[in-house]
Amino acid sequence: MKLATLKDGSRDGQLAVVARDLKTAHIADGIAPTLQAALDDWAFVAPQLAFLYDELNAGRARRSFEFDPGRCMAPLPRAYQWADGSAYVNHVELVRKARGAGMPASFWEEPLMYQGGSDDFLGPQDDIVLAREEWGIDFEAEVAVVTGDVPMGATPDEAYRQIRLLTLVNDVSLRNLIPDELAKGFGFLQSKPATSFAPVAVTPDELGDAWKGGKVHLPLRSIWNGRPVGQPDAGVDMVFNFPQLIAHLAKTRNVRAGSIVGSGTVSNKDASKGYSCIAEQRCLETIEHGSAVTQFMRFGDTIRIEMLDEQGKSLFGAIEQKVARLEADAS
Amino acid sequence: MKLATLKDGSRDGQLAVVARDLKTAHIADGIAPTLQAALDDWAFVAPQLAFLYDELNAGRARRSFEFDPGRCMAPLPRAYQWADGSAYVNHVELVRKARGAGMPASFWEEPLMYQGGSDDFLGPQDDIVLAREEWGIDFEAEVAVVTGDVPMGATPDEAYRQIRLLTLVNDVSLRNLIPDELAKGFGFLQSKPATSFAPVAVTPDELGDAWKGGKVHLPLRSIWNGRPVGQPDAGVDMVFNFPQLIAHLAKTRNVRAGSIVGSGTVSNKDASKGYSCIAEQRCLETIEHGSAVTQFMRFGDTIRIEMLDEQGKSLFGAIEQKVARLEADAS
């Protein structure tokens, strides 16, 4: 089943079921007012949503309407947790290599993960509004899961069973703020502004055989200013799968329903697959030529992130954003 | 006004207004179902809550009942953001000195801040449940504020006007997990388990003259296993006030209503004021004697954190917790 949250002027939007082909949708507020409310009581709510989804796909839903991704908020417009892993360790190794740093062996054995802001997510077509280009604006294309309740100390197998939904993420990063921030030792804060999400979140069964071993085995496409720059396979070179990432998060705490766990920037060792963030391209350039040529994003730049199934159909809809300058009165 | 959230079996509990003397309370669900809902629409909801608060204090509220802090969840049982500063830089300097590290000058000029898990807060009398004593279980007594909407790029003055509530926090830390985690560069994750909160959150006017310059000028008391161990003044040696902490958080993002921003462990340079976390005492011992004597918390240990006004009355009620072992079946 595919779920979206529509803009209605409220902070949490309105829950809608979206047809498999992303062409029609149906308001689901008779079942649950918001996606968080559905996740809070999933065992009771999900079957009702699934019934509506079947009706919608069969063309029998009474009040269906054309689905417009431009009306979408993030599936969870705000969430109680957003923890982003760095499961494509190749990406981490490249970044470190470009600055002459080695790779601690532990990075291959235990996930890197940071906690991001989750109070103000962006919808798939919302502008990325920032005050300064000099901050080094970058996109990061990722896959993310939304969990149910995962008890403290859960194993990866237990965590696997609590994966409720999958979606795509643009984990916008401010590259030039990162070095100073990480040097302070407390992790990212200002260098990770609001995160953006695909129009719909889908249950794992929607992925069919592409959902295997806790990974999504499909290419993730990034198109920057209309130019395809990356299509790495999200199922390749993912060193820690989603159940392992969730179990890492749950080691010393309960992880509650509606928590979002990200894969980190999708990256393949095969450089011909391109890149899911500009920083990686710059690292490759630095390693090869001694310095980076590709510049970070400018105001007006666009980024499109999408994943197609094996029949070429969009699974989650596309993230399609423009970078915009913060109005002076608020900057 | 003083607000609490009562356990009712739901994830978000039930909003209640609590009398100034913390003796009686009144359910406020006719005004707003939850504290988050109140914060989402504060300008409309707060005056109604204030009216009920006045009635309750005057003994005129019709359905008041005895206030029992043991029935409280955290004022926000889950929140969309929990960002903890480290405003008592003295504490940071001590910790670094104990391990022979110097203090970057920038630490006095720009706040340290990390993002914590906010999906599963503990109430004031909930057990601190953890799997292993060897993780180095420590309390951290702090003051925290709850914000309204703060736009990206807000100044400290603008942030000041969005401080809705104040409360106390026990930012439980797992000291022996911190070194490896910080060495990975992404900040705290497993080393910061669920955070605990005082029974009530209060509007700034409740503090009278003690709320001045964006700081709380009162001692914060920590009592460990029945023994008073700290009473540093939260208004002394706070290098960054709450408006500055919030503005730091809002530099590259909107901060939305219900965000919680912490002060970091309250710490005075005057060592006679004692300590608000065991790590600090251990640092002092290490600096003085070459090694730490005081051990971290054991299963069964208790911690009480409270702030009294100048008349000796509890402002927020007490955090009173016990450390407990996670049941084997889930560990």
Boltz contact constraints between the chains, C-beta under 6 A:
constraints:
  - contact:
      token1: [A, 11]
      token2: [B, 40]
      max_distance: 6.0
  - contact:
      token1: [A, 40]
      token2: [B, 11]
      max_distance: 6.0
  - contact:
      token1: [A, 78]
      token2: [B, 80]
      max_distance: 6.0
  - contact:
      token1: [A, 80]
      token2: [B, 78]
      max_distance: 6.0
  - contact:
      token1: [A, 80]
      token2: [B, 118]
      max_distance: 6.0
  - contact:
      token1: [A, 80]
      token2: [B, 119]
      max_distance: 6.0
  - contact:
      token1: [A, 81]
      token2: [B, 117]
      max_distance: 6.0
  - contact:
      token1: [A, 81]
      token2: [B, 119]
      max_distance: 6.0
  - contact:
      token1: [A, 112]
      token2: [B, 184]
      max_distance: 6.0
  - contact:
      token1: [A, 112]
      token2: [B, 186]
      max_distance: 6.0
  - contact:
      token1: [A, 113]
      token2: [B, 189]
      max_distance: 6.0
  - contact:
      token1: [A, 114]
      token2: [B, 186]
      max_distance: 6.0
  - contact:
      token1: [A, 114]
      token2: [B, 187]
      max_distance: 6.0
  - contact:
      token1: [A, 115]
      token2: [B, 115]
      max_distance: 6.0
  - contact:
      token1: [A, 117]
      token2: [B, 81]
      max_distance: 6.0
  - contact:
      token1: [A, 117]
      token2: [B, 253]
      max_distance: 6.0
  - contact:
      token1: [A, 118]
      token2: [B, 80]
      max_distance: 6.0
  - contact:
      token1: [A, 119]
      token2: [B, 80]
      max_distance: 6.0
  - contact:
      token1: [A, 119]
      token2: [B, 81]
      max_distance: 6.0
  - contact:
      token1: [A, 119]
      token2: [B, 256]
      max_distance: 6.0
  - contact:
      token1: [A, 119]
      token2: [B, 259]
      max_distance: 6.0
  - contact:
      token1: [A, 120]
      token2: [B, 254]
      max_distance: 6.0
  - contact:
      token1: [A, 120]
      token2: [B, 256]
      max_distance: 6.0
  - contact:
      token1: [A, 131]
      token2: [B, 153]
      max_distance: 6.0
  - contact:
      token1: [A, 151]
      token2: [B, 330]
      max_distance: 6.0
  - contact:
      token1: [A, 153]
      token2: [B, 131]
      max_distance: 6.0
  - contact:
      token1: [A, 153]
      token2: [B, 330]
      max_distance: 6.0
  - contact:
      token1: [A, 153]
      token2: [B, 331]
      max_distance: 6.0
  - contact:
      token1: [A, 182]
      token2: [B, 185]
      max_distance: 6.0
  - contact:
      token1: [A, 184]
      token2: [B, 112]
      max_distance: 6.0
  - contact:
      token1: [A, 185]
      token2: [B, 182]
      max_distance: 6.0
  - contact:
      token1: [A, 186]
      token2: [B, 112]
      max_distance: 6.0
  - contact:
      token1: [A, 186]
      token2: [B, 114]
      max_distance: 6.0
  - contact:
      token1: [A, 186]
      token2: [B, 187]
      max_distance: 6.0
  - contact:
      token1: [A, 187]
      token2: [B, 114]
      max_distance: 6.0
  - contact:
      token1: [A, 187]
      token2: [B, 186]
      max_distance: 6.0
  - contact:
      token1: [A, 187]
      token2: [B, 187]
      max_distance: 6.0
  - contact:
      token1: [A, 189]
      token2: [B, 113]
      max_distance: 6.0
  - contact:
      token1: [A, 190]
      token2: [B, 251]
      max_distance: 6.0
  - contact:
      token1: [A, 190]
      token2: [B, 252]
      max_distance: 6.0
  - contact:
      token1: [A, 193]
      token2: [B, 252]
      max_distance: 6.0
  - contact:
      token1: [A, 193]
      token2: [B, 253]
      max_distance: 6.0
  - contact:
      token1: [A, 194]
      token2: [B, 253]
      max_distance: 6.0
  - contact:
      token1: [A, 251]
      token2: [B, 190]
      max_distance: 6.0
  - contact:
      token1: [A, 252]
      token2: [B, 190]
      max_distance: 6.0
  - contact:
      token1: [A, 252]
      token2: [B, 193]
      max_distance: 6.0
  - contact:
      token1: [A, 253]
      token2: [B, 117]
      max_distance: 6.0
  - contact:
      token1: [A, 253]
      token2: [B, 193]
      max_distance: 6.0
  - contact:
      token1: [A, 253]
      token2: [B, 194]
      max_distance: 6.0
  - contact:
      token1: [A, 254]
      token2: [B, 120]
      max_distance: 6.0
  - contact:
      token1: [A, 256]
      token2: [B, 119]
      max_distance: 6.0
  - contact:
      token1: [A, 256]
      token2: [B, 120]
      max_distance: 6.0
  - contact:
      token1: [A, 259]
      token2: [B, 119]
      max_distance: 6.0
  - contact:
      token1: [A, 330]
      token2: [B, 151]
      max_distance: 6.0
  - contact:
      token1: [A, 330]
      token2: [B, 153]
      max_distance: 6.0
  - contact:
      token1: [A, 331]
      token2: [B, 153]
      max_distance: 6.0
